[in-house]
Amino acid sequence: MQQFPSIKLAIPTRVAAPFDHADWVFELKHDGFRALAQISDGRCDLISRKNNTYKSFAPVREALAGLRLRDAVLDGEIVSLDDEGRSQFNQLLRRRGEPVFYAFDLLWLNGEDLRHLPLIRRKERLRRLIDRNKCASLMFAQHIEAKGTALFNQVLKWDMEGIICKRKRSEYSATAGWLKVLNPGYTQRDNRQEMFTKFRGPRVKNAQAALLEGA
């Protein structure tokens, strides 16, 4: 399998309020598990935020492994969506429905490290890759430019988790300066700790650990 470079994830910093700016793009923040999809030689590994390999989500891994490419690294979120396209964390946790990989960045493709390219160019290449493959388990993170406040107001109406804000000409790095604005009234956040507690056991500390172990 291709030996990919060590990649430190770009982690969004929380800010209190949405904003508008011509130099920024804004995406929906879906509620799931962050992962890097590392694809090479007909295999896909999903790597967690803490650099562990998920043992669950076999259908997603198998679908991404079949993409028409030599090798690639995609940054995204493993999510389960309802009929209206809203993420359902409880369904994902309990493995109900069919999870998909919500891809918002392309860091490597066919032997080329893309992290130095501006975000907007990486997203263009990601969209072409996804359009070309037509994979039901792979979803492109669409964005709008400049109008973060309008998108956030829609998020409040749709009861979604929030938005992510990114400079459209930024390179990819741990210090890329991504921001997140969370919906304070997001109903799926209620009782989240209690939900995790149900997955506790002698070997499993929380829900994400259970999924990493394939429990």
C-alpha positions as CSV (number, residue, x, y, z in Angstrom):
1,M,0.0,0.0,0.0
2,Q,1.1,3.6,-0.7
3,Q,3.1,5.1,2.1
4,F,1.3,8.4,2.6
5,P,3.0,11.4,4.4
6,S,2.1,12.0,8.0
7,I,-0.9,14.4,8.0
8,K,-2.0,16.5,10.9
9,L,-5.7,17.2,10.6
10,A,-7.0,20.8,10.3
11,I,-9.1,21.2,13.4
12,P,-11.7,24.0,13.4
13,T,-11.7,26.5,16.2
14,R,-15.1,27.4,17.6
15,V,-16.3,31.0,17.2
16,A,-19.4,32.6,18.7
17,A,-21.2,33.9,15.6
18,P,-21.3,33.5,11.8
19,F,-20.0,36.1,9.4
20,D,-19.8,37.2,5.8
21,H,-16.6,37.6,3.9
22,A,-15.7,37.4,0.2
23,D,-12.4,35.5,0.9
24,W,-14.2,32.6,2.8
25,V,-16.3,29.6,1.9
26,F,-18.8,28.0,4.2
27,E,-19.9,24.4,4.5
28,L,-22.5,22.5,6.5
29,K,-21.1,20.8,9.6
30,H,-22.4,17.3,9.7
31,D,-22.6,15.3,12.9
32,G,-20.5,12.2,12.6
33,F,-17.0,10.8,13.0
34,R,-14.1,12.7,11.4
35,A,-11.8,10.5,9.3
36,L,-9.1,10.5,6.7
37,A,-9.8,8.0,3.9
38,Q,-6.5,6.6,2.7
39,I,-7.0,4.7,-0.6
40,S,-4.4,2.6,-2.4
41,D,-4.1,-0.7,-4.2
42,G,-7.8,-1.5,-4.0
43,R,-7.9,-0.9,-0.2
44,C,-9.3,1.9,1.9
45,D,-8.4,2.6,5.5
46,L,-10.5,5.1,7.5
47,I,-8.2,6.9,10.1
48,S,-9.7,8.6,13.1
49,R,-8.9,12.0,14.4
50,K,-6.6,10.3,17.0
51,N,-4.8,8.4,14.2
52,N,-6.6,5.1,14.9
53,T,-8.0,2.8,12.2
54,Y,-11.7,2.2,12.1
55,K,-12.7,-1.4,12.0
56,S,-16.3,-0.6,11.4
57,F,-18.0,0.9,8.4
58,A,-16.9,-1.9,6.0
59,P,-19.4,-0.9,3.3
60,V,-18.0,2.6,3.2
61,R,-14.4,1.3,3.1
62,E,-15.2,-1.2,0.3
63,A,-17.0,1.4,-1.8
64,L,-14.1,3.9,-1.5
65,A,-11.6,1.1,-2.2
66,G,-13.3,0.7,-5.6
67,L,-12.8,4.3,-6.8
68,R,-11.1,4.7,-10.2
69,L,-7.8,6.0,-9.0
70,R,-4.3,4.9,-8.1
71,D,-4.1,6.3,-4.6
72,A,-5.7,9.2,-2.7
73,V,-6.3,10.8,0.7
74,L,-9.6,12.4,1.4
75,D,-10.5,14.4,4.5
76,G,-14.1,14.1,5.6
77,E,-16.7,12.8,8.0
78,I,-18.5,9.4,8.3
79,V,-22.2,10.3,8.6
80,S,-25.6,8.8,8.4
81,L,-28.2,11.0,6.7
82,D,-32.0,11.1,6.8
83,D,-34.2,11.5,3.7
84,E,-33.7,15.3,3.9
85,G,-29.9,15.1,4.0
86,R,-29.5,15.8,7.7
87,S,-27.0,13.8,9.7
88,Q,-28.4,11.5,12.3
89,F,-25.8,10.7,14.9
90,N,-27.8,8.2,16.9
91,Q,-28.4,6.1,13.7
92,L,-24.7,6.2,12.9
93,L,-23.8,5.1,16.5
94,R,-26.2,2.2,16.4
95,R,-25.3,1.3,12.8
96,R,-28.8,1.9,11.4
97,G,-29.2,3.2,7.9
98,E,-26.3,3.3,5.5
99,P,-23.3,5.5,6.4
100,V,-21.6,7.6,3.8
101,F,-18.3,9.5,3.6
102,Y,-18.9,13.2,3.5
103,A,-15.7,14.4,1.8
104,F,-14.7,18.1,2.1
105,D,-11.0,18.0,1.1
106,L,-8.6,16.2,-1.2
107,L,-5.1,16.0,0.2
108,W,-3.4,13.5,-2.2
109,L,-4.2,12.1,-5.6
110,N,-2.4,9.6,-7.8
111,G,1.1,10.2,-6.2
112,E,0.6,14.0,-5.9
113,D,0.5,15.9,-2.6
114,L,-2.2,18.5,-3.0
115,R,-1.9,20.2,0.4
116,H,0.0,23.2,-0.9
117,L,-2.8,24.1,-3.4
118,P,-5.5,26.6,-2.4
119,L,-8.6,25.1,-0.8
120,I,-10.8,26.1,-3.7
121,R,-8.6,24.2,-6.2
122,R,-8.5,21.1,-4.0
123,K,-12.3,21.2,-3.8
124,E,-12.6,21.5,-7.6
125,R,-10.5,18.4,-8.0
126,L,-12.4,16.6,-5.3
127,R,-15.7,17.4,-7.0
128,R,-14.4,16.1,-10.4
129,L,-13.2,12.9,-8.7
130,I,-16.6,12.3,-7.1
131,D,-18.6,13.2,-10.2
132,R,-16.4,10.8,-12.3
133,N,-16.9,7.9,-9.9
134,K,-20.6,8.2,-9.0
135,C,-20.1,6.3,-5.8
136,A,-23.3,6.2,-3.6
137,S,-21.1,6.0,-0.4
138,L,-19.2,9.2,-1.3
139,M,-20.7,12.6,-0.9
140,F,-19.2,16.0,-1.9
141,A,-19.3,18.8,0.7
142,Q,-20.8,21.6,-1.2
143,H,-20.1,25.2,-0.1
144,I,-21.2,28.8,-0.6
145,E,-18.9,31.7,-0.9
146,A,-19.0,34.9,1.2
147,K,-22.5,34.4,2.8
148,G,-21.9,32.5,6.1
149,T,-24.7,34.2,8.0
150,A,-27.4,33.1,5.5
151,L,-26.2,29.5,5.6
152,F,-26.1,29.5,9.4
153,N,-29.6,30.9,9.6
154,Q,-30.7,27.9,7.5
155,V,-28.9,25.6,9.8
156,L,-30.9,26.9,12.7
157,K,-34.2,26.3,10.8
158,W,-33.1,22.8,9.8
159,D,-31.9,21.8,13.3
160,M,-28.4,20.9,12.0
161,E,-25.1,21.0,14.0
162,G,-23.5,24.1,12.5
163,I,-21.2,25.4,9.8
164,I,-17.5,25.3,9.0
165,C,-15.7,28.5,7.7
166,K,-12.6,28.2,5.6
167,R,-10.4,30.7,3.7
168,K,-10.8,29.7,0.1
169,R,-7.1,30.3,-0.8
170,S,-5.6,28.6,2.2
171,E,-3.3,25.6,2.0
172,Y,-4.0,22.5,4.1
173,S,-2.3,22.2,7.5
174,A,-3.1,21.9,11.1
175,T,-2.9,25.7,11.3
176,A,-5.2,26.3,8.3
177,G,-7.4,28.5,10.5
178,W,-10.7,26.7,10.0
179,L,-13.5,28.0,12.2
180,K,-16.8,26.4,13.3
181,V,-20.1,28.0,14.4
182,L,-22.3,25.6,16.3
183,N,-26.1,25.8,16.6
184,P,-26.8,26.4,20.3
185,G,-30.3,24.8,20.0
186,Y,-29.2,21.6,18.1
187,T,-31.5,18.9,19.5
188,Q,-29.2,15.9,18.9
189,R,-26.7,17.3,21.3
190,D,-29.1,16.6,24.2
191,N,-28.3,13.5,26.2
192,R,-25.2,12.9,24.1
193,Q,-23.1,11.9,27.1
194,E,-25.8,9.5,28.2
195,M,-25.7,8.0,24.7
196,F,-22.0,7.4,24.9
197,T,-22.3,5.9,28.4
198,K,-24.5,3.1,27.0
199,F,-21.4,1.9,25.0
200,R,-19.1,1.8,28.0
201,G,-17.7,-1.6,29.1
202,P,-14.5,-3.2,30.5
203,R,-12.7,-2.6,27.2
204,V,-14.6,0.2,25.6
205,K,-14.4,3.7,27.0
206,N,-16.8,5.4,24.6
207,A,-18.8,5.0,21.4
208,Q,-16.0,5.9,19.1
209,A,-13.7,3.3,20.7
210,A,-16.4,0.8,20.1
211,L,-16.5,1.6,16.4
212,L,-12.7,1.5,16.2
213,E,-12.7,-2.0,17.7
214,G,-15.5,-3.1,15.4
215,A,-17.8,-3.9,18.4
